Amino acid sequence: MKEWFEWINFDIAFPITDPTWIFFLVLVIILFAPILLERLRIPHIIGMILAGLVVGEHGFNILARDSSFELFGKVGLYYIMFLAGLEMNMEDFKSIRMKATVLGLLAFIFPLGIGIWTNLHLLDYGLITSVLLASMYASHTLIAYPIVIRYGINRNRAVSIAVGGTAVTDTLTLLVLAVIAGMFNEKGISEMFWVWLVVKVVVLSVVIMYTFPRIGRWFFRRYTDNVVQFIFVLAMVFLGAGLMELIGMEGILGAFLAGLVLNRLIPHVSPLMSHLEFVGNALFIPYFLIGVGMLINVNVLFGHIDSIKVAGVMIVVALLGKWIASWVTQKIYGMKALERELMFGLSNAQAAATLAAVMVGYNIIQPNGERLLNEDVLNGTILLILVTCVVSSFITEHAAKRVAMSDAELNEEKGQEKERFLIPVANPETLDRLMGLAMVVRDEKQINNLVALNVINDNNDSVKQEMKGRRSLERAAQIAASANVMLKTVSRFDLNITTGILHTAKENEATSIIIGLHHKASIVDSFFGNLTENLLKGTYLQVMIVRFLIPVNTLRRIIVAVPPKAEFEHGFVKWIVHLCRMSSQLGCRLHFFAHPQTLGYIKGYIQKKHKDVLTQYQELEDWDDLLIITGQVNYDHLLVVVSSRRGSISYDSAFERLPMQISKYFNNNSIMLLYPDQKGDPSEALSFADPRGWAETQYYDRVGNWFYKWFKKDS
């Protein structure tokens, strides 16, 4: 056999050090480990760690833990913290930030307190060694976070509390580590070390929170290519991590902050978000987990009694401290036992900060020549990592599955009304932003609720139009697929584009239509264009007519002008729900301008059903005062004008001036003209005397408004 290998010039030696084969074997592990271990009902994360143990130097010594594992390991660790910040629902987090802070403090105090006592009295370590070792128990890594992403419960309250608590706990742990490391450096530790370190962390955090969103918003407005945006986001993550390392803290805090501040610029349902999650879960995070597994030395179980004793104390104290913290948090805030289980599962895995602390302590040589943390602690830490990662993964998997099942049952009980958005995509220039709007207003829990349509005029130029339309539909499908959203594409021939849209809406049971605002080509051309005008006459479905001057994800505020009596319209609740979804996805504020009575209905519904949405309310006594809003709308705002069709309850003759007002005062703003649902069918309103169904109602409105203002003036 050896001669045969020599004949083909194939020289093999273990551990493998060639980068090509290392990367190939890592990819094979990432591919097959989850498949094999899924049959044994072992979580994927544990599969990666165990695979790293098997192929590492303490297993079969197949792979060497070279610099690629250090590089990708650090990238994977930062990625976990970054995704945790990015996935966090900031509006939910504001409501639970106190709970997260309490959990973080308790998860630090209980393991630290119990750990110092056990280290002093059971392990007979010195005070400084005991404090550093106890701080390792207090830290934890969100190693089970990919599990909650997979089950789609990453915005659950307990998950947000655990993620926020992780930031608090790890920050305090890293401060302890920085202080102890400073005590043994050449300069020693000054009296102002604590104060100076805290000041640097606070100042840098403020700088990141202030500058990163502005840089991100500027970049996303100018560059729409998904690859360029992905590289930019990754660069911002490492910039935040690197800046934290410069001031003496671990980079995981900077990565987490980068995720938090870029949260609003990357909608949860968007191609960029999908790409970030895909690359992290496919490569960076598995690489990190395999690297952790390669550090584990199972040989410490045999013939190393002291290591086993130290490991036993460390494991018991770490798990007990985290469980007490979760239990106390649950009791303080009256949470469910399942939420406690989820918080405990996410907050007990030891990996990143624990490894950082033990390596710092192991490399510190005390004046008496001994290491601050000896080999027993080093070996015990490896066992601690293995056991806590296994426990964390199993508990999180169990709890996440039950939460996902209960959410599914709850949605079934609610019997949510089905919705479907129809998006005509005739103009390639507006296609991306129409699709972006559709994806942030749709209900994520409903599948197959987007339909892209291209209508082709059946004339001599139809072949050319068909090719152009096919490219538009392919582009729409590509956008939806990159965000993991199902999209149905429809291409149809029709003598009239409007009738093509109306027939497709009926055939596909559409509930809303999203269409781009007509570009006025000449002076005699109307503001809406014939297509939109005929569409509004031909359907009572909700129609959103939009013009975006900047990408949807870079909007900072949504200004909503609502006419009097809008609360009596059939589609009143629907458009509020859609705007609330949009606000939640983009993390921007909804600012309503409406009549006091209408504001009361809007405020009451939002507080009851969407209380976490950022809102602001301002009275608009008379619809003729609409121009007051001009001073409120900036370039990065979206102005939503809730209009209505002639003859409807909330119709006002002032709507006739809207085209002129928008063209004159809001020409440099992103606009949405929203026509709510109405009951009935337009065809039923037609008659011989009034074939369009519009002729007389506008005059009745004018006379009624004149009388109303006249009496109001006299009173």
C-alpha positions in Angstrom: 0.0 0.0 0.0 2.8 2.4 0.9 4.6 1.6 -2.4 1.3 2.3 -4.2 1.0 5.7 -2.5 4.6 6.5 -3.4 3.9 5.4 -7.0 1.1 8.0 -7.4 3.1 10.5 -5.4 0.5 10.8 -2.7 2.1 11.6 0.6 -0.4 11.6 3.5 0.4 12.5 7.1 -1.7 13.3 10.1 -2.6 15.9 11.3 -3.4 17.3 7.9 -1.9 20.8 7.5 -2.6 21.5 3.8 -5.2 24.4 3.7 -7.0 22.8 0.8 -7.7 19.6 2.6 -8.4 21.3 5.9 -11.1 23.4 4.3 -12.5 20.4 2.4 -12.8 18.3 5.6 -14.4 21.2 7.5 -17.0 21.5 4.7 -17.6 17.8 4.8 -18.2 18.0 8.6 -20.5 21.0 8.2 -22.5 19.0 5.6 -22.8 15.6 7.1 -22.5 16.1 10.9 -26.1 17.6 11.2 -27.5 15.0 8.8 -26.1 12.1 10.8 -26.8 13.4 14.3 -30.3 14.5 13.4 -31.3 10.9 13.3 -30.0 10.6 16.9 -32.0 13.7 17.9 -28.8 15.5 18.9 -28.8 19.3 18.2 -26.8 20.5 15.2 -24.6 22.6 17.5 -23.5 19.6 19.6 -22.8 17.8 16.4 -20.4 20.4 15.3 -18.6 20.5 18.7 -18.4 16.7 18.9 -17.1 16.6 15.3 -14.4 19.0 16.3 -13.5 16.9 19.3 -13.2 13.8 17.0 -11.0 15.3 14.3 -8.9 17.5 16.7 -5.6 16.8 18.3 -7.3 15.3 21.4 -9.3 12.9 19.2 -8.1 11.1 16.1 -5.7 14.0 15.3 -7.0 14.3 11.7 -6.8 18.1 11.5 -4.4 20.6 13.0 -6.0 23.6 14.7 -4.2 26.1 12.4 -4.6 29.8 12.0 -7.7 29.4 9.9 -9.6 28.1 12.9 -8.5 31.1 14.9 -9.5 33.5 12.1 -12.9 31.8 11.3 -13.4 31.1 15.0 -13.2 34.8 15.8 -15.4 35.7 12.8 -18.0 33.1 13.9 -18.0 34.4 17.5 -18.4 38.0 16.4 -21.1 36.8 13.9 -23.1 35.1 16.7 -23.1 38.3 18.8 -23.8 40.5 15.7 -26.8 38.4 14.6 -28.1 38.5 18.2 -28.1 42.3 18.1 -29.4 42.4 14.5 -32.3 39.9 15.1 -33.4 41.7 18.3 -36.7 43.5 17.9 -35.7 47.0 19.2 -39.3 48.0 20.0 -39.7 44.9 22.1 -36.3 45.4 23.6 -37.3 48.8 24.9 -40.2 47.3 26.8 -38.0 44.5 28.3 -34.7 46.4 28.7 -35.2 46.5 32.5 -35.9 42.7 32.6 -32.8 42.1 30.4 -30.7 44.3 32.8 -32.0 42.4 35.8 -31.3 39.0 34.3 -27.8 40.2 33.2 -27.0 41.4 36.7 -28.4 38.3 38.4 -26.6 36.0 35.9 -23.3 37.8 36.9 -23.9 38.2 40.7 -25.1 34.7 41.6 -22.3 32.7 39.7 -19.7 35.2 40.9 -20.8 35.1 44.5 -21.2 31.3 44.7 -18.0 30.8 42.7 -15.8 33.0 44.9 -17.0 31.1 48.0 -16.5 27.6 46.5 -13.1 28.5 45.0 -11.8 29.8 48.3 -13.2 27.0 50.5 -13.5 23.9 48.3 -10.6 24.4 45.9 -8.3 26.4 48.2 -7.4 29.0 45.6 -6.2 32.6 46.4 -8.6 35.6 46.3 -7.5 36.9 42.9 -7.5 33.4 41.3 -11.0 32.8 42.9 -12.4 36.1 41.5 -11.1 35.5 38.0 -12.3 31.9 38.0 -15.7 32.9 39.3 -16.0 35.5 36.6 -15.7 32.7 34.1 -18.8 31.1 35.6 -20.6 34.3 35.2 -19.9 34.8 31.5 -21.8 33.0 28.8 -21.9 32.8 25.0 -25.1 32.6 22.9 -24.0 29.4 21.3 -27.6 28.1 21.1 -28.9 31.2 19.4 -29.0 29.6 15.9 -31.5 27.2 17.4 -34.0 29.9 18.1 -33.4 31.4 14.7 -34.2 28.0 13.1 -37.5 27.7 15.0 -38.4 31.3 14.1 -38.8 32.5 17.7 -35.9 34.9 17.9 -38.3 37.8 18.6 -39.8 36.0 21.6 -39.8 38.0 24.8 -37.6 35.5 26.7 -35.1 35.4 23.9 -34.8 39.2 23.8 -34.3 39.2 27.6 -31.6 36.5 27.4 -29.8 38.4 24.5 -29.9 41.7 26.3 -28.8 40.0 29.6 -25.8 38.5 27.7 -24.6 41.9 26.8 -24.8 43.1 30.4 -23.2 39.9 31.9 -20.3 39.7 29.4 -19.5 43.4 29.7 -19.2 43.0 33.5 -17.1 39.8 33.1 -14.8 41.5 30.6 -14.4 44.4 32.9 -13.2 42.1 35.7 -10.9 40.3 33.3 -9.4 43.7 32.1 -8.8 44.8 35.7 -7.1 41.6 36.8 -5.0 41.5 33.6 -4.0 45.1 34.3 -2.9 44.2 37.8 -0.2 41.9 36.4 1.1 44.0 33.4 4.4 45.9 33.6 2.8 49.2 34.5 0.5 47.8 37.1 -2.9 49.2 37.8 -3.5 52.8 38.7 -6.1 54.1 41.1 -8.1 55.5 38.2 -8.0 52.3 36.1 -11.6 51.3 36.8 -12.9 54.8 36.1 -10.8 55.3 33.0 -11.9 51.9 31.6 -15.6 52.5 32.1 -15.3 56.0 30.6 -13.6 54.5 27.5 -16.3 51.9 27.1 -19.1 54.4 27.5 -17.6 56.9 25.1 -16.8 54.3 22.4 -20.3 52.9 22.8 -21.9 56.3 22.2 -19.6 56.9 19.2 -20.6 53.6 17.7 -24.4 54.2 18.3 -24.2 57.7 16.9 -21.9 57.3 13.8 -22.6 53.7 12.6 -26.4 54.3 11.7 -25.5 57.5 9.9 -22.7 55.9 7.9 -25.0 52.9 7.2 -27.9 55.1 6.0 -25.6 57.1 3.7 -24.1 53.9 2.2 -27.4 52.1 1.7 -28.9 55.1 -0.2 -26.0 55.1 -2.7 -25.3 51.5 -3.2 -28.0 48.9 -3.7 -25.9 45.9 -4.8 -26.4 43.1 -2.3 -22.8 41.9 -2.4 -21.5 45.4 -1.8 -23.9 45.9 1.1 -23.0 42.5 2.6 -19.2 43.4 2.6 -20.0 46.8 4.1 -22.0 45.3 7.0 -19.2 42.8 7.7 -16.7 45.6 7.7 -18.8 47.6 10.2 -19.0 44.5 12.5 -15.2 44.1 12.6 -14.7 47.9 12.9 -16.9 47.8 16.0 -15.1 44.7 17.4 -11.6 46.2 16.6 -12.4 49.5 18.3 -13.5 47.6 21.5 -10.2 45.6 21.5 -8.2 48.9 21.1 -9.5 50.1 24.5 -8.8 46.8 26.2 -12.3 45.1 25.9 -13.2 41.9 24.0 -14.5 42.5 20.5 -17.8 40.6 21.1 -19.2 43.7 22.8 -18.4 45.8 19.7 -20.0 43.2 17.4 -23.1 43.1 19.5 -23.4 47.0 19.4 -22.9 47.0 15.6 -25.8 44.6 15.3 -28.0 46.8 17.5 -27.3 50.0 15.7 -27.6 48.5 12.2 -30.9 46.8 13.2 -33.2 49.4 11.8 -31.3 49.6 8.4 -31.7 45.8 7.7 -35.3 44.8 7.8 -36.0 41.3 9.1 -37.4 40.2 5.8 -35.0 41.5 3.2 -32.4 40.0 0.8 -29.5 41.5 2.8 -30.8 39.9 6.1 -31.2 36.6 4.3 -27.6 36.7 3.0 -26.2 37.6 6.4 -27.9 34.7 8.1 -27.1 32.3 5.3 -23.3 33.0 5.3 -23.1 33.0 9.1 -25.1 29.7 9.6 -23.4 28.0 6.6 -19.8 28.8 7.3 -18.6 31.2 10.0 -20.6 29.9 13.0 -20.0 26.1 12.2 -16.3 26.9 11.8 -16.3 28.5 15.2 -18.1 25.5 16.8 -15.7 23.0 15.3 -12.8 25.0 16.6 -14.3 24.9 20.1 -14.7 21.2 19.9 -11.0 20.8 18.9 -10.0 22.4 22.2 -11.8 19.8 24.3 -9.5 17.2 25.8 -11.4 14.1 27.0 -8.2 12.7 28.4 -8.6 14.8 31.5 -11.3 12.3 32.5 -8.7 9.6 33.0 -6.0 9.9 35.6 -6.5 13.6 36.5 -8.5 13.6 39.7 -7.7 17.2 40.4 -8.9 18.3 37.0 -12.1 16.3 37.5 -12.7 17.9 40.9 -12.1 21.4 39.6 -14.3 20.7 36.5 -17.1 19.3 38.7 -17.1 22.4 40.9 -17.0 24.7 37.9 -19.9 22.9 36.1 -22.1 22.7 39.2 -21.6 26.4 40.1 -22.0 27.7 36.6 -25.2 25.8 35.9 -26.6 26.5 39.4 -25.8 30.2 39.2 -27.5 30.6 35.8 -30.5 28.6 36.8 -31.0 30.7 40.0 -30.7 33.9 37.9 -33.3 32.7 35.4 -35.6 31.5 38.2 -35.4 34.8 40.2 -36.1 36.8 37.0 -39.1 34.6 36.2 -40.5 35.1 39.7 -39.9 38.9 39.8 -41.7 39.5 36.5 -44.3 36.7 36.7 -43.1 34.9 33.6 -44.0 31.4 32.5 -41.9 28.3 33.3 -41.2 27.8 29.6 -39.8 31.3 29.3 -37.5 30.5 32.3 -36.3 27.4 30.6 -35.6 29.3 27.4 -33.6 32.0 29.3 -31.7 29.4 31.2 -30.9 27.4 28.0 -29.6 30.5 26.2 -27.6 31.8 29.1 -25.6 28.8 30.4 -23.3 27.9 27.6 -19.6 28.8 28.3 -17.3 29.4 25.4 -16.1 32.8 24.2 -15.5 34.9 27.2 -14.7 31.8 29.3 -11.9 30.9 26.9 -10.6 34.4 26.9 -10.5 34.5 30.7 -8.8 31.1 31.1 -6.2 31.9 28.5 -5.4 35.3 30.1 -5.2 33.7 33.6 -3.1 30.7 32.3 -0.6 33.1 30.7 -0.2 35.3 33.8 2.9 34.2 35.9 2.7 35.3 39.5 5.7 36.5 41.5 6.1 33.1 43.1 6.5 31.5 39.6 3.1 29.8 39.5 0.4 30.5 36.9 -2.6 32.4 38.0 -4.8 29.7 36.6 -3.1 26.3 36.5 -3.5 23.3 34.2 -6.3 21.8 36.3 -8.4 24.9 35.7 -7.4 24.9 32.0 -8.5 21.2 31.7 -11.6 21.8 33.8 -12.6 24.7 31.6 -12.6 22.5 28.6 -15.0 20.1 30.3 -17.1 23.1 31.5 -17.4 24.2 27.9 -18.4 20.8 26.7 -21.0 20.1 29.4 -22.6 23.6 29.4 -22.7 23.7 25.5 -24.5 20.3 25.5 -26.9 21.3 28.3 -27.6 24.7 26.7 -28.3 23.2 23.3 -30.6 20.4 24.6 -32.6 22.8 26.9 -32.9 25.5 24.2 -33.9 23.0 21.6 -36.6 21.5 23.9 -38.0 24.9 24.9 -37.8 26.5 21.4 -39.8 23.6 20.0 -42.5 23.9 22.6 -42.7 27.7 22.1 -42.9 27.4 18.3 -45.7 24.8 18.7 -47.7 27.0 21.1 -47.3 30.0 18.7 -48.6 27.9 15.8 -51.6 26.7 17.8 -52.3 30.3 18.8 -52.2 31.5 15.2 -54.6 28.7 14.2 -57.0 29.7 17.0 -57.0 33.3 15.9 -58.0 32.3 12.4 -56.2 35.2 10.7 -57.8 36.6 7.6 -55.8 35.7 4.5 -54.2 38.5 2.6 -52.5 38.8 -0.8 -50.7 41.7 -2.3 -50.7 42.2 -6.1 -47.7 44.1 -7.4 -47.8 45.2 -11.1 -44.1 45.5 -12.2 -44.2 47.3 -15.5 -41.4 49.8 -14.7 -38.0 48.2 -14.0 -36.8 51.4 -12.2 -39.5 51.2 -9.5 -39.5 47.4 -9.2 -37.0 47.0 -6.4 -38.7 49.5 -4.1 -42.2 48.2 -4.8 -41.0 44.7 -3.8 -39.2 46.1 -0.8 -42.5 47.8 0.3 -44.5 44.6 -0.2 -42.1 42.5 1.9 -42.3 44.9 4.9 -46.1 45.2 4.9 -46.9 41.5 4.3 -47.8 39.1 7.2 -44.7 37.0 7.7 -46.8 34.1 9.1 -48.7 33.7 5.8 -47.0 32.1 2.9 -47.5 32.7 -0.8 -49.2 36.1 -0.2 -47.3 38.1 -2.9 -48.2 38.1 -6.6 -46.1 40.0 -9.2 -47.9 40.8 -12.4 -46.9 41.9 -15.9 -49.7 42.8 -18.3 -48.8 42.9 -22.0 -50.9 44.9 -24.5 -52.1 42.6 -27.2 -50.7 44.7 -30.1 -48.0 44.7 -32.7 -45.3 45.4 -30.1 -46.4 42.6 -27.8 -43.4 40.4 -28.4 -40.9 43.1 -27.3 -43.2 43.9 -24.3 -43.3 40.3 -23.4 -39.5 40.0 -23.2 -39.3 43.1 -21.2 -42.0 41.9 -18.8 -40.4 38.5 -18.4 -37.1 40.2 -17.3 -39.1 42.3 -14.7 -40.8 39.2 -13.3 -37.5 37.3 -13.1 -36.0 40.3 -11.2 -39.0 40.3 -8.8 -38.7 36.6 -8.2 -35.0 37.0 -7.6 -35.6 39.7 -5.0 -38.2 37.6 -3.2 -36.1 34.4 -3.3 -33.1 36.1 -1.9 -35.2 37.0 1.2 -36.7 33.5 1.4 -40.2 34.8 0.5 -42.5 33.0 -1.8 -43.7 35.0 -4.9 -46.1 34.0 -7.5 -45.4 35.5 -11.0 -48.2 36.1 -13.5 -47.8 37.3 -17.1 -50.9 37.9 -19.2 -52.0 39.4 -22.5 -54.8 41.9 -22.4 -56.2 44.7 -24.5 -56.1 47.0 -21.6 -53.6 47.1 -18.8 -56.1 48.2 -16.2 -58.5 45.3 -16.9 -55.5 42.9 -16.9 -54.7 44.1 -13.3 -58.3 43.9 -12.2 -58.9 40.4 -13.6 -55.6 39.1 -12.1 -56.7 40.6 -8.7 -60.0 38.6 -8.9 -58.4 35.4 -10.1 -55.7 35.4 -7.4 -58.0 36.7 -4.6 -55.8 39.8 -4.0 -56.7 42.0 -1.0 -54.4 44.9 -1.8 -52.7 46.4 -4.8 -49.3 48.1 -4.7 -48.5 50.2 -7.7 -45.9 52.9 -8.6 -46.9 56.5 -9.0 -47.3 57.6 -12.6 -44.5 59.7 -14.0 -46.0 62.8 -15.6 -44.6 63.0 -19.1 -46.2 66.2 -20.4 -48.2 69.3 -19.2 -51.5 67.8 -20.4 -50.8 64.5 -18.7 -52.7 63.9 -15.4 -51.0 63.4 -12.1 -52.2 59.8 -11.6 -52.3 58.8 -15.2 -55.1 57.0 -17.0 -54.0 53.6 -15.7 -54.2 54.5 -12.0 -57.4 56.5 -12.4 -59.2 53.7 -14.1 -57.8 51.2 -11.5 -59.3 53.3 -8.7 -62.7 53.4 -10.5 -62.6 49.7 -11.2 -61.8 48.2 -7.8 -62.7 48.8 -4.1 -59.6 46.9 -2.9 -57.0 48.8 -0.9 -54.6 50.5 -3.4 -51.2 51.8 -2.4 -49.7 54.3 -4.9 -46.1 54.9 -4.1 -43.1 56.9 -5.1 -39.8 56.2 -3.2 -36.9 58.6 -3.7 -34.7 56.6 -1.3 -34.5 52.8 -0.5 -37.3 51.7 1.8 -34.9 50.4 4.5 -33.4 53.9 5.0 -36.6 55.7 5.9 -36.4 57.3 9.3 -40.1 58.3 9.9 -43.5 57.7 8.4 -45.8 60.8 8.4 -49.5 59.8 8.0 -52.2 62.3 7.1 -55.6 61.0 7.8 -58.9 62.7 6.8 -61.9 63.1 9.1 -64.3 60.2 9.3 -61.6 57.7 8.1 -62.5 55.5 11.0 -65.8 54.7 9.4 -64.3 53.3 6.3 -64.4 49.5 5.8 -60.6 49.3 5.3 -59.6 51.5 8.3 -58.1 48.7 10.4 -56.3 47.1 7.5 -54.2 50.1 6.5 -53.3 50.8 10.2 -52.1 47.1 10.5 -50.0 47.5 7.3 -48.4 50.7 8.4 -47.7 49.3 11.9 -45.9 46.3 10.3 -43.9 48.6 8.1 -42.9 50.7 11.1 -41.9 47.6 13.1 -39.9 46.1 10.3 -38.0 49.4 9.6 -37.8 50.5 13.2 -39.1 54.0 12.4 -41.8 56.1 14.1 -45.4 56.5 12.9 -46.5 60.2 13.1 -50.2 60.6 12.7 -52.0 63.8 11.7 -55.7 63.6 12.0 -59.0 65.0 13.4 -59.1 64.6 17.2 -62.0 62.0 17.0 -60.1 60.0 14.3 -56.9 60.2 16.4 -58.8 58.6 19.3 -59.7 55.6 17.2 -56.2 55.2 15.8 -54.6 55.5 19.2 -57.0 53.1 20.8 -56.4 50.4 18.2 -52.6 50.7 18.1 -52.4 50.6 21.9 -54.6 47.5 22.0 -53.0 45.5 19.1 -49.6 47.1 18.3 -48.5 48.8 21.6 -44.8 48.2 20.8 -44.9 50.4 17.7 -43.3 53.8 18.0 -46.0 56.4 17.5 -46.7 60.1 17.7 -50.0 61.9 17.4 -50.9 65.4 16.3 -54.3 67.0 15.7 -55.3 68.2 12.3 -58.6 70.0 12.8 -59.3 70.7 9.1 -58.2 68.8 6.1 -57.6 72.1 4.3 -54.7 72.6 6.8 -52.8 69.8 5.2 -50.0 72.1 4.2 -49.1 72.5 7.8 -47.3 69.1 7.4 -44.8 70.5 4.9 -42.5 71.6 7.7 -42.6 68.1 9.3 -41.6 66.0 6.2 -37.9 65.6 5.5 -36.1 63.9 2.7 -35.7 60.7 4.6 -39.4 60.5 5.6 -42.3 58.8 3.9 -45.5 60.9 3.6 -48.6 58.7 3.6 -51.8 60.4 2.6 -54.8 58.4 3.4 -57.3 59.4 0.7 -60.6 57.9 -0.4 -62.7 57.4 -3.5 -65.5 59.7 -4.4 -68.7 58.8 -2.8 -67.1 57.2 0.2 -67.7 58.3 3.8 -64.4 60.1 4.3 -64.2 61.7 0.9 -63.5 65.4 0.9 -63.6 67.8 -2.0 -60.1 69.0 -0.9 -58.8 65.7 -2.3 -59.1 67.2 -5.7 -56.2 69.6 -4.8 -54.0 66.8 -3.7 -52.2 66.3 -7.1 -51.3 70.0 -7.2 -50.3 70.2 -3.6 -48.1 67.1 -3.8 -46.4 68.3 -7.0 -45.8 71.7 -5.6 -44.9 71.1 -1.9 -43.8 67.4 -1.7 -42.1 66.8 -5.0 -38.8 66.0 -3.2 -40.3 63.5 -0.8 -41.2 59.9 -0.8 -45.0 59.6 -1.1 -47.7 57.0 -0.6 -51.3 57.7 -1.6 -53.4 55.1 0.2 -57.0 54.3 -0.9 -58.6 52.1 1.8 -60.9 49.1 1.2 -64.5 49.8 0.5 -67.5 47.4 0.7 -69.3 46.3 -2.4 -68.2 46.3 -6.0 -67.7 49.3 -8.3 -69.9 47.8 -11.0 -72.9 47.8 -8.6 -72.6 51.6 -8.3 -73.0 52.3 -12.0 -76.2 53.5 -13.5 -77.6 55.0 -16.8 -77.7 58.5 -15.3 -74.2 58.2 -13.8 -72.2 55.6 -15.7 -69.0 56.4 -13.7 -70.8 56.6 -10.3 -68.9 59.8 -9.4 -70.8 62.8 -10.9 -73.0 64.1 -8.1 -71.3 63.1 -4.9 -68.4 65.6 -5.3 -70.9 68.5 -5.5 -72.8 67.2 -2.4 -69.5 67.2 -0.5 -68.7 70.8 -1.5 -72.1 72.1 -0.4 -72.0 70.1 2.8 -68.5 71.4 3.7 -69.5 75.0 2.9 -72.5 74.8 5.2 -70.4 73.1 7.9 -67.7 75.9 7.8 -70.4 78.7 7.7 -72.1 77.4 10.8 -68.8 76.8 12.5 -67.7 80.4 11.8 -70.9 81.8 13.2 -70.8 79.7 16.4 
